[in-house]
Each structure stands twice: as C-alpha cells, then as structure tokens.
Amino acid sequence: MAKTPQFTENTPTRELLAALGDADRWVRYLAARALERRDPATFESEALALASPLARAEALVALARVGLVSSDPAAWKRRLTAAVRLVAAEGEKAADPKPKTVSPGPIDPTLVTALRALELLFQGRDGEELAKRPAEFATVQAELSPLLLKLFPTGARDADRELAQLLAFLGDAAATPKLFAAFQKEPSRVEQIWLAYCLRCCKDGFTAPTRTALARWLDHGIAEWSGGHSFEGYLRYVRSDVDALLGDAERAELAAEVAAKRAVASALPAAAAQEPRDLDAVTTFVERTRASPVRSEQEGARLFAKGCASCHQVAGLGKSVGPDLTTAAGRFKVHDLLETIFDPSRTISDQYRATNFFLKNGDVVQGIPTLDDGKRVVLVESSGLPRELDASDVESRRVASKSLMPQGLLDGLSLEEIADLVAYVLVGKAVEPEPAAGPTWIPLFEDETGASAPLVAKAPDGAPLAASDFVIEYEIKLAAPELERGLTFRATKDANGALHGTRAIAGAEKWGALADDAGRGILQQPKFEIWHVLADPHGWNHYLVRAAAGRLVVELNGGVTADFTDPDATARAASGLLGFDVPPGPAGAPRDFAIRNVRIRVAKHAAGQ
C-alpha cells in the first residue's frame, strides 16, 4: 500500500496542484484542504489552467470553500464561469454515445466534483447575495438551468443527486415535471426520499395532481415506513414544506384521507370482541410450545408488521414510537413480556408516557408528542398514526395515567399466532418473510356461529374442504365436561349428514384422544395423569392436530396427547372432509359446544366429497 503524503504549509504549491488529479480520493482531499489555507491569489490562475479536468474540479471546490467565509464578487463570477464550463464539458462526455476504447473502471468523479463546486459557490457569501438580486439570479438561472436539465438524469446516482439539488435551487419551472417524473420512476425508496426533499423547494411547475401525489406519498411514508428515531421527523419536515405548495382544497382532501385511515386503524378488529385471554394460560401455552415443529418466526414477523410495527421495532422492522423490542430476550422472560402486552399501563416509562390534549372545542386527543414548537403539536395516537394539532386550539394538557398501548391486543389472535409473535420478538433479529408460494393458514368456520350439524370446513371458494396432510388448530369449549365432541378429519358424510373418520376427542375423560369413528374405536388415548394436567374441562381448550401420511399427532393446550402411526395403509392414504359433528336436537336449540380461532394449513388437497 502506497504511503499517504503529508502536506504541510511548506509543501510547494505546484506539488499540491499536481495532487489534485491523483487517482486516490484521499490524496486529492488532503491537497485541496491544504490549498484552502493559502491565499487564492497565489494559486487560482494556475489551478484553473490545469490540464486534468478532475484537478480543476477539485481546485474549484477548494476555491468555493474559501468563499464560504469571505467575499470577492469578481472572483466568485470567475469561478462560477469556470465551474459551468467544466460541467458542460463533462456533461458532453457523459452523453457521448460512442463506445469507450478504455476498459471499464471506477466511475469518473469529475462531473460530480464540478457539480459540488457549483453548490458550494451558491452557498458562499457571494452566492447568498446573488439570491437577493432577482434580476441577476434570473440571468444565472437562464444560463445554467438548460445545461443541467439537458444532463438530468445521467443514470449515475451521485451525479443525479447533485443535479436534482441544483435544479431545485435554481427554481426553473421546467425542472419540476422532470424531477417528478424521475421521482415516480425511481425504484429505490432512499433515492425517492432525496428527490422528494428536492421537489419540496420547487415553487413553480407543479400541477394539482403532482402536488397531491407527492404529499400523499409522504403521508403514506409517515404512517407506514420503519426507520430510526429521527426518520419520521425528517419526513414530516419535507411534508411541511410540500404542504405550503398545496391549495386549500387539496390540503382538505389530504387531511380527510389521513383522518379516514386513522379511523380505520383505531377501530378494533371483529375478532377482538372475543372474551379476554388469561395471562397465565397464555404464558403456559407459549412456554410449552417454544420448541414446537410448527413454531414460525416468519409468521411472527408477519403478525408483528401487521399489529405492532406502527409503534415498536424489532431489528429495524417497525417504528420507534414505543420501546424498541430488539433486545427483549435479554430483558424479559416470556411471562414478563406477555404481561406488558396484557397490562400495558402496569409500568410506563416516562419516555413513552402519553399526553391528553384538551382542545377548545371540547375534544380530547391522546398521544405521544413528537413535535411541539409552540405553533403546532404533532403526536402519535394509539393507532400508530400521526396527528397534527394547531397549538392555538389546545386549551390545556395533562400527562395521561394510562398507556397509549390499548389492552386486549392479543384477544383476537389464536394461541399459535401469539406463540409465533413471541418467538419473533424474542429472537431479536431480522427474519425473512415466508415465501409467497409456501402453505398459508386459512381461517375456517368464521361464519358458522349459528349453523346446524354438521359443521364442515369449506375451502376459500366455498366448496367442501377435503385434505389428507394438514396442520389445524382450534379452540373448543364444552357446555358440560361429560360431553364427547371434537374434530373429525379424513372423513366421509353418510346419508344422514353425520361425519365418519378419525376424531380428536374433547371431553368425556378422553381429552386429547384419537378415535376412529369408522369402526376401529380408540386409536390412542393419554393417561389420566396427562390429560388431567393439560385439560380445562370447564373452559376453552386449544387443539393442534397434525396429519402427515400415516402419522397423526394431537396436542392439547400445548402438550402432546397422541402420536399415532397408522398401520392401515388405506387409512394413511385417506383424504376427506374436516368438521365438527353436532348431535341432533330440537330445531333452533343452541349447540352444546363452541369453537373459535380455527385455522388450517393444508399440505395436500383433494377434491371435495
């Protein structure tokens, strides 16, 4: 490795100028910074006459930096002219359609360096003064904007970033549609954000549809995207500048859209209307099944993104409104983690305490403030969506005694979903989503609460669902523990509508047993000491049934009660209906059992029977 030169105040100017064209970026940087500490009059003429375009560009950057702290209008105009000529020359090279005769190598940094010199010239004292003289600024704009518009986009990200920023600064109306077109086509969100940052400065050239499209895109990003603690604030900063470009009607339309999304996000899902979960029962289930073969961190990541990521983060997924859960495994046991979800107000860090804002119109708005500058208050509500208040509309405020995180968030999830969610949080790292082509969970019996016998599972297209290999979970509650009910699978239906097949039994002191309703009777039954510990005869009981060829496994509340390999080859290959038989009774009489959270993951389908 070559030794980096040490430039000092005694280094000859010619040596520094020669180093400006060095292939090593670090050498160029050191030489340019050394030149800045010298009187420009001692090297400017020679620097701007250098044969290397890259060396001239680096010299212009050094001279422009000198102009950040001193004023010399004549020198500024001379340097601006040199920079514009260099950009034009390098732009012609970039647009040259002729094939290059040299072998491919690193991208030539000359154009980017020359563009940065232009930016620094406009940021200097003389550049700031130019902006105060509209007629002179218009002359510069008329000369420079067409050149930059001709170059943009080059296809090189570094150059296009500088070009976009310069075009936005110059304010030519012709630049706005070109920048917006690039914004729409850009596949990278990072680059889109940069273009949005530039577009916010474009006062002219927008149409009503492009203005609202840009604002709507930013609203979506504020509500949905994950990032660091300042990420949302940065997007809000850009959005506030875009808001100034909008008309009153456009502003009202977008505000109504955000309010509608907030209303949807705030509404509890229908499943959450189920009776509340029990913390101890859920903890026991999750701890029992942490090593289950069906446990899926990928499924947990999906659930986290859907229900938690609006306020929490795990390994970069989500937002930092509430505590970051990436290191939760080192801070919480399973019970402690679940307790914070079941009772979020039990312990609230001051950092995440919500505030109640009492408005002059009588409304009360609760959220965690992220911006409060005396003119406006931006807060995050329990939905995870932001809301902005005019500070003049706030009559008083008070720290909330309750957590912003609502209770009952787990009540609408199945136990397997809860266990997957906990597994994902505790793994504390980025998890790739499950392949789209993989088997997915299908909810069953969602509209069968008042149905009569038998309850037969249906495929998404409405046809009877027949399967041979599958995993199914469900919860069942009996009206009386002496009843014998359960899921029948690989079944056929007789003339009277009854199901005949293999059944996972609930009740009648056979909890978790496997039986053959087609004549073979009990296939496998757990001992009393096993099912007695696992079953809750008077409450809800969770079943997981796995069928893979000849092997049938039944889990009751997280514990295995049957693991049976069928010796009957015909039975192993069988495919059939799945359902719950309902014994005959008076018309309109309620069922003597209830089911909920029934989900199936099918590996092998068969035609409906």
KOLTI-834362 format. One record per residue (C-alpha): residue in three letters; z, x, y. Coordinates in steps of 0.25 Angstrom, whole numbers, padded with zeros to 4 digits, always signed. Example, Ala and Ser with C-alpha at 12.3 -4.5 7.8 and 13.67 -1.06 7.14 Angstrom:
BEGIN
ALA+0031+0049-0018;SER+0029+0055-0004;
//
This chain:
BEGIN
MET+0000+0000+0000;ALA-0004+0005+0014;LYS+0007+0009+0023;THR+0008-0001+0035;PRO+0006+0006+0048;GLN+0017+0007+0058;PHE+0012+0004+0072;THR+0021+0009+0084;GLU+0020+0010+0099;ASN+0014+0023+0097;THR+0002+0019+0088;PRO-0011+0021+0094;THR-0018+0008+0099;ARG-0030+0011+0092;GLU-0023+0012+0079;LEU-0017-0002+0082;LEU-0030-0008+0085;ALA-0036-0002+0072;ALA-0025-0008+0064;LEU-0028-0022+0069;GLY-0040-0022+0060;ASP-0032-0017+0048;ALA-0034-0025+0035;ASP-0019-0026+0033;ARG-0014-0038+0042;TRP+0000-0032+0043;VAL-0006-0019+0049;ARG-0014-0028+0059;TYR-0002-0035+0063;LEU+0006-0023+0066;ALA-0005-0017+0074;ALA-0006-0030+0082;ARG+0009-0031+0085;ALA+0009-0016+0089;LEU-0003-0019+0099;GLU+0005-0031+0105;ARG+0016-0021+0110;ARG+0005-0014+0118;ASP-0001-0017+0132;PRO-0014-0025+0128;ALA-0022-0017+0139;THR-0021-0005+0130;PHE-0028-0011+0118;GLU-0034-0024+0121;SER-0048-0020+0124;GLU-0049-0010+0112;ALA-0043-0021+0103;LEU-0053-0032+0107;ALA-0065-0022+0105;LEU-0060-0018+0090;ALA-0071-0019+0080;SER-0063-0027+0070;PRO-0062-0042+0073;LEU-0049-0042+0065;ALA-0043-0031+0074;ARG-0048-0039+0087;ALA-0041-0051+0082;GLU-0028-0044+0079;ALA-0029-0038+0093;LEU-0031-0051+0099;VAL-0019-0057+0092;ALA-0011-0045+0098;LEU-0016-0047+0112;ALA-0014-0062+0111;ARG+0001-0060+0107;VAL+0003-0051+0119;GLY-0002-0063+0127;LEU+0010-0072+0121;VAL+0019-0065+0131;SER+0010-0060+0142;SER-0001-0066+0151;ASP-0014-0060+0154;PRO-0024-0071+0157;ALA-0036-0061+0157;ALA-0032-0054+0145;TRP-0030-0068+0138;LYS-0044-0073+0141;ARG-0050-0059+0136;ARG-0042-0060+0123;LEU-0046-0075+0121;THR-0060-0072+0123;ALA-0059-0061+0112;ALA-0052-0070+0102;VAL-0062-0081+0104;ARG-0074-0071+0101;LEU-0067-0066+0089;VAL-0064-0079+0083;ALA-0079-0083+0086;ALA-0084-0071+0079;GLU-0074-0072+0067;GLY-0078-0087+0066;GLU-0092-0084+0065;LYS-0089-0074+0053;ALA-0081-0085+0046;ALA-0092-0095+0048;ASP-0103-0085+0043;PRO-0110-0091+0031;LYS-0116-0078+0026;PRO-0110-0073+0013;LYS-0100-0062+0015;THR-0104-0048+0010;VAL-0090-0043+0008;SER-0081-0046-0004;PRO-0071-0057-0001;GLY-0057-0053+0004;PRO-0046-0057+0013;ILE-0050-0067+0024;ASP-0053-0060+0037;PRO-0041-0063+0046;THR-0049-0060+0059;LEU-0052-0075+0063;VAL-0038-0079+0060;THR-0033-0068+0069;ALA-0042-0071+0080;LEU-0038-0086+0080;ARG-0024-0082+0080;ALA-0027-0073+0092;LEU-0032-0085+0099;GLU-0020-0093+0096;LEU-0011-0082+0102;LEU-0019-0082+0114;PHE-0017-0096+0117;GLN-0003-0095+0114;GLY-0001-0084+0124;ARG+0003-0085+0139;ASP-0011-0086+0144;GLY-0015-0095+0133;GLU-0004-0105+0137;GLU-0008-0104+0151;LEU-0023-0108+0147;ALA-0018-0120+0141;LYS-0012-0125+0155;ARG-0026-0123+0161;PRO-0034-0135+0155;ALA-0048-0130+0160;GLU-0047-0116+0155;PHE-0041-0121+0142;ALA-0053-0130+0140;THR-0062-0119+0142;VAL-0056-0111+0131;GLN-0056-0123+0122;ALA-0071-0125+0125;GLU-0074-0111+0121;LEU-0064-0109+0109;SER-0063-0123+0102;PRO-0078-0124+0098;LEU-0077-0110+0092;LEU-0064-0114+0084;LEU-0070-0127+0080;LYS-0082-0120+0074;LEU-0073-0111+0066;PHE-0064-0122+0061;PRO-0062-0123+0049;THR-0065-0110+0043;GLY-0059-0113+0030;ALA-0049-0101+0031;ARG-0035-0107+0033;ASP-0029-0097+0042;ALA-0041-0097+0052;ASP-0041-0113+0051;ARG-0027-0114+0055;GLU-0029-0105+0067;LEU-0042-0113+0071;ALA-0035-0126+0070;GLN-0023-0122+0078;LEU-0032-0116+0089;LEU-0041-0129+0089;ALA-0029-0138+0091;PHE-0024-0129+0102;LEU-0037-0130+0109;GLY-0038-0145+0108;ASP-0053-0147+0107;ALA-0055-0162+0103;ALA-0066-0157+0093;ALA-0055-0149+0085;THR-0047-0161+0081;PRO-0056-0168+0072;LYS-0060-0155+0065;LEU-0045-0151+0063;PHE-0042-0165+0058;ALA-0054-0164+0048;ALA-0048-0151+0043;PHE-0034-0157+0042;GLN-0040-0169+0033;LYS-0047-0159+0024;GLU-0037-0149+0023;PRO-0031-0149+0008;SER-0018-0141+0012;ARG-0007-0148+0018;VAL-0002-0136+0025;GLU-0015-0134+0032;GLN-0015-0149+0035;ILE-0002-0148+0042;TRP-0007-0136+0050;LEU-0019-0144+0054;ALA-0010-0156+0058;TYR-0002-0146+0066;CYS-0015-0142+0074;LEU-0020-0156+0075;ARG-0007-0161+0082;CYS-0012-0153+0094;CYS-0026-0159+0095;LYS-0025-0169+0107;ASP-0040-0173+0106;GLY-0050-0176+0095;PHE-0041-0185+0086;THR-0045-0199+0082;ALA-0035-0210+0079;PRO-0038-0209+0064;THR-0036-0194+0064;ARG-0023-0195+0073;THR-0017-0205+0064;ALA-0021-0198+0051;LEU-0015-0185+0056;ALA-0002-0192+0060;ARG-0002-0200+0047;TRP-0003-0187+0039;LEU+0008-0181+0046;ASP+0017-0193+0043;HIS+0014-0192+0029;GLY+0018-0178+0028;ILE+0031-0180+0035;ALA+0034-0191+0025;GLU+0029-0185+0012;TRP+0028-0170+0013;SER+0038-0160+0008;GLY+0042-0147+0016;GLY+0053-0139+0022;HIS+0063-0144+0031;SER+0054-0142+0044;PHE+0041-0147+0037;GLU+0043-0161+0041;GLY+0047-0158+0055;TYR+0035-0149+0056;LEU+0026-0161+0052;ARG+0034-0170+0062;TYR+0031-0160+0073;VAL+0016-0161+0070;ARG+0017-0176+0069;SER+0024-0178+0082;ASP+0012-0171+0089;VAL+0002-0179+0082;ASP+0010-0192+0086;ALA+0007-0188+0100;LEU-0008-0189+0097;LEU-0007-0204+0092;GLY-0009-0216+0099;ASP+0002-0227+0099;ALA-0005-0236+0089;GLU-0007-0224+0080;ARG+0007-0220+0081;ALA+0012-0234+0078;GLU+0003-0235+0066;LEU+0008-0222+0060;ALA+0022-0226+0063;ALA+0021-0239+0055;GLU+0015-0231+0043;VAL+0027-0222+0043;ALA+0036-0233+0044;ALA+0029-0241+0033;LYS+0031-0228+0024;ARG+0045-0227+0028;ALA+0048-0242+0024;VAL+0041-0239+0010;ALA+0049-0227+0008;SER+0062-0234+0012;ALA+0060-0245+0002;LEU+0067-0244-0011;PRO+0058-0244-0023;ALA+0060-0256-0032;ALA+0066-0248-0044;ALA+0077-0244-0035;ALA+0082-0258-0036;GLN+0088-0255-0050;GLU+0103-0255-0052;PRO+0108-0241-0047;ARG+0109-0230-0057;ASP+0122-0224-0061;LEU+0124-0209-0057;ASP+0132-0205-0070;ALA+0122-0212-0079;VAL+0110-0205-0072;THR+0117-0192-0072;THR+0120-0192-0087;PHE+0105-0196-0090;VAL+0099-0185-0081;GLU+0109-0174-0087;ARG+0106-0179-0101;THR+0091-0179-0099;ARG+0089-0166-0091;ALA+0082-0159-0103;SER+0074-0172-0108;PRO+0060-0169-0112;VAL+0055-0180-0102;ARG+0062-0174-0090;SER+0052-0171-0080;GLU+0054-0163-0067;GLN+0040-0167-0063;GLU+0043-0181-0064;GLY+0056-0178-0056;ALA+0047-0171-0045;ARG+0039-0184-0044;LEU+0051-0192-0042;PHE+0057-0183-0032;ALA+0044-0183-0024;LYS+0044-0198-0024;GLY+0058-0201-0021;CYS+0066-0189-0016;ALA+0056-0179-0009;SER+0056-0187+0004;CYS+0070-0181+0007;HIS+0072-0170-0003;GLN+0065-0157-0008;VAL+0064-0150-0021;ALA+0057-0137-0021;GLY+0048-0141-0009;LEU+0045-0155-0014;GLY+0051-0165-0004;LYS+0057-0165+0010;SER+0070-0159+0015;VAL+0076-0171+0022;GLY+0087-0171+0011;PRO+0093-0160+0003;ASP+0083-0150-0004;LEU+0085-0152-0019;THR+0078-0140-0024;THR+0091-0133-0027;ALA+0098-0146-0032;ALA+0100-0140-0046;GLY+0109-0129-0040;ARG+0117-0139-0032;PHE+0118-0152-0041;LYS+0122-0156-0055;VAL+0114-0168-0060;HIS+0125-0177-0057;ASP+0127-0172-0042;LEU+0112-0173-0039;LEU+0111-0187-0044;GLU+0124-0191-0037;THR+0117-0186-0024;ILE+0106-0196-0027;PHE+0115-0207-0031;ASP+0124-0206-0019;PRO+0117-0198-0008;SER+0128-0201+0002;ARG+0139-0195-0006;THR+0137-0182+0000;ILE+0128-0180+0012;SER+0125-0166+0019;ASP+0125-0166+0034;GLN+0111-0160+0033;TYR+0106-0173+0027;ARG+0114-0184+0034;ALA+0106-0195+0039;THR+0108-0201+0053;ASN+0108-0216+0057;PHE+0100-0218+0070;PHE+0103-0231+0077;LEU+0092-0236+0085;LYS+0092-0244+0098;ASN+0084-0255+0091;GLY+0095-0257+0081;ASP+0089-0250+0069;VAL+0096-0239+0061;VAL+0088-0227+0056;GLN+0094-0217+0046;GLY+0088-0204+0043;ILE+0090-0189+0043;PRO+0085-0183+0057;THR+0075-0172+0056;LEU+0072-0172+0071;ASP+0080-0177+0083;ASP+0075-0171+0096;GLY+0080-0181+0106;LYS+0067-0188+0107;ARG+0065-0192+0092;VAL+0072-0193+0079;VAL+0065-0190+0066;LEU+0073-0194+0054;VAL+0070-0195+0039;GLU+0074-0208+0033;SER+0079-0211+0019;SER+0065-0213+0014;GLY+0062-0199+0018;LEU+0052-0203+0029;PRO+0054-0198+0043;ARG+0057-0208+0055;GLU+0056-0205+0069;LEU+0065-0211+0080;ASP+0064-0211+0095;ALA+0077-0205+0099;SER+0078-0215+0111;ASP+0078-0226+0100;VAL+0091-0220+0094;GLU+0104-0227+0099;SER+0113-0219+0090;ARG+0114-0211+0077;ARG+0124-0209+0067;VAL+0125-0200+0055;ALA+0123-0208+0042;SER+0134-0209+0032;LYS+0124-0212+0020;SER+0114-0202+0015;LEU+0099-0204+0019;MET+0096-0204+0004;PRO+0097-0218-0002;GLN+0105-0222-0014;GLY+0098-0227-0027;LEU+0086-0218-0027;LEU+0087-0216-0042;ASP+0089-0231-0045;GLY+0074-0233-0046;LEU+0072-0221-0055;SER+0072-0220-0071;LEU+0082-0211-0077;GLU+0071-0202-0081;GLU+0066-0201-0067;ILE+0080-0198-0062;ALA+0081-0187-0072;ASP+0067-0181-0069;LEU+0071-0181-0054;VAL+0084-0174-0056;ALA+0077-0164-0065;TYR+0067-0161-0054;VAL+0077-0159-0043;LEU+0086-0150-0052;VAL+0074-0141-0056;GLY+0073-0138-0041;LYS+0058-0132-0041;ALA+0044-0137-0039;VAL+0039-0146-0050;GLU+0025-0148-0053;PRO+0021-0163-0054;GLU+0018-0169-0067;PRO+0003-0169-0070;ALA-0004-0181-0066;ALA-0010-0182-0079;GLY+0003-0182-0087;PRO+0010-0194-0092;THR+0017-0202-0082;TRP+0029-0212-0082;ILE+0025-0227-0082;PRO+0035-0237-0078;LEU+0036-0249-0087;PHE+0041-0264-0086;GLU+0042-0263-0071;ASP+0038-0278-0070;GLU+0044-0283-0083;THR+0058-0286-0078;GLY+0057-0301-0081;ALA+0047-0300-0093;SER+0050-0306-0107;ALA+0049-0300-0120;PRO+0044-0290-0124;LEU+0043-0280-0112;VAL+0030-0272-0116;ALA+0027-0260-0108;LYS+0014-0260-0100;ALA+0004-0249-0096;PRO+0001-0248-0081;ASP-0012-0256-0084;GLY-0003-0268-0089;ALA-0007-0266-0104;PRO+0004-0265-0114;LEU+0008-0250-0115;ALA+0007-0244-0129;ALA+0011-0230-0131;SER+0015-0220-0142;ASP+0020-0208-0135;PHE+0028-0210-0123;VAL+0042-0208-0115;ILE+0048-0220-0110;GLU+0061-0222-0102;TYR+0068-0235-0099;GLU+0082-0241-0096;ILE+0087-0253-0103;LYS+0099-0262-0101;LEU+0104-0272-0111;ALA+0111-0285-0108;ALA+0120-0282-0119;PRO+0123-0269-0127;GLU+0121-0276-0141;LEU+0107-0280-0138;GLU+0096-0271-0144;ARG+0084-0269-0135;GLY+0075-0257-0132;LEU+0061-0251-0130;THR+0051-0254-0141;PHE+0039-0244-0142;ARG+0027-0241-0150;ALA+0028-0256-0152;THR+0019-0268-0156;LYS+0021-0282-0152;ASP+0022-0293-0162;ALA+0017-0308-0161;ASN+0030-0312-0154;GLY+0029-0301-0144;ALA+0040-0292-0150;LEU+0039-0277-0150;HIS+0040-0269-0163;GLY+0040-0254-0162;THR+0050-0243-0160;ARG+0062-0246-0151;ALA+0072-0238-0143;ILE+0085-0247-0144;ALA+0095-0251-0133;GLY+0107-0258-0137;ALA+0114-0263-0150;GLU+0121-0250-0152;LYS+0107-0244-0155;TRP+0105-0237-0141;GLY+0094-0227-0142;ALA+0090-0230-0156;LEU+0075-0230-0161;ALA+0071-0242-0169;ASP+0058-0247-0176;ASP+0056-0262-0174;ALA+0045-0262-0183;GLY+0054-0261-0195;ARG+0060-0247-0197;GLY+0072-0250-0189;ILE+0081-0240-0182;LEU+0074-0226-0182;GLN+0085-0218-0175;GLN+0098-0222-0169;PRO+0108-0214-0161;LYS+0122-0213-0166;PHE+0133-0222-0159;GLU+0139-0209-0152;ILE+0125-0206-0146;TRP+0121-0219-0140;HIS+0135-0224-0136;VAL+0136-0212-0127;LEU+0121-0214-0121;ALA+0120-0229-0120;ASP+0125-0238-0109;PRO+0125-0252-0117;HIS+0128-0260-0104;GLY+0119-0252-0094;TRP+0106-0246-0093;ASN+0101-0236-0103;HIS+0090-0227-0102;TYR+0080-0224-0113;LEU+0069-0213-0115;VAL+0060-0215-0127;ARG+0050-0204-0130;ALA+0039-0207-0141;ALA+0030-0195-0145;ALA+0023-0197-0158;GLY+0034-0199-0169;ARG+0045-0194-0160;LEU+0054-0205-0153;VAL+0065-0201-0144;VAL+0075-0211-0137;GLU+0084-0206-0126;LEU+0095-0216-0121;ASN+0101-0212-0108;GLY+0096-0198-0109;GLY+0101-0195-0123;VAL+0093-0195-0136;THR+0096-0206-0145;ALA+0084-0206-0155;ASP+0074-0195-0158;PHE+0066-0200-0169;THR+0053-0195-0176;ASP+0046-0206-0183;PRO+0041-0202-0197;ASP+0032-0214-0197;ALA+0018-0209-0193;THR+0013-0223-0190;ALA+0025-0225-0180;ARG+0023-0211-0174;ALA+0009-0214-0170;ALA+0012-0228-0165;SER+0009-0233-0151;GLY+0013-0246-0146;LEU+0020-0255-0135;LEU+0033-0252-0128;GLY+0042-0263-0123;PHE+0056-0270-0124;ASP+0057-0282-0133;VAL+0065-0294-0127;PRO+0071-0303-0137;PRO+0067-0318-0136;GLY+0076-0327-0128;PRO+0075-0339-0119;ALA+0064-0339-0109;GLY+0067-0333-0096;ALA+0080-0326-0101;PRO+0083-0312-0096;ARG+0081-0300-0105;ASP+0093-0294-0111;PHE+0089-0280-0107;ALA+0084-0274-0095;ILE+0075-0261-0093;ARG+0071-0253-0081;ASN+0064-0239-0078;VAL+0055-0240-0090;ARG+0045-0229-0089;ILE+0035-0223-0099;ARG+0028-0210-0101;VAL+0016-0212-0111;ALA+0010-0201-0118;LYS+0001-0209-0128;HIS-0004-0223-0124;ALA-0010-0233-0134;ALA-0018-0246-0131;GLY-0009-0258-0128;GLN-0005-0266-0140;
//
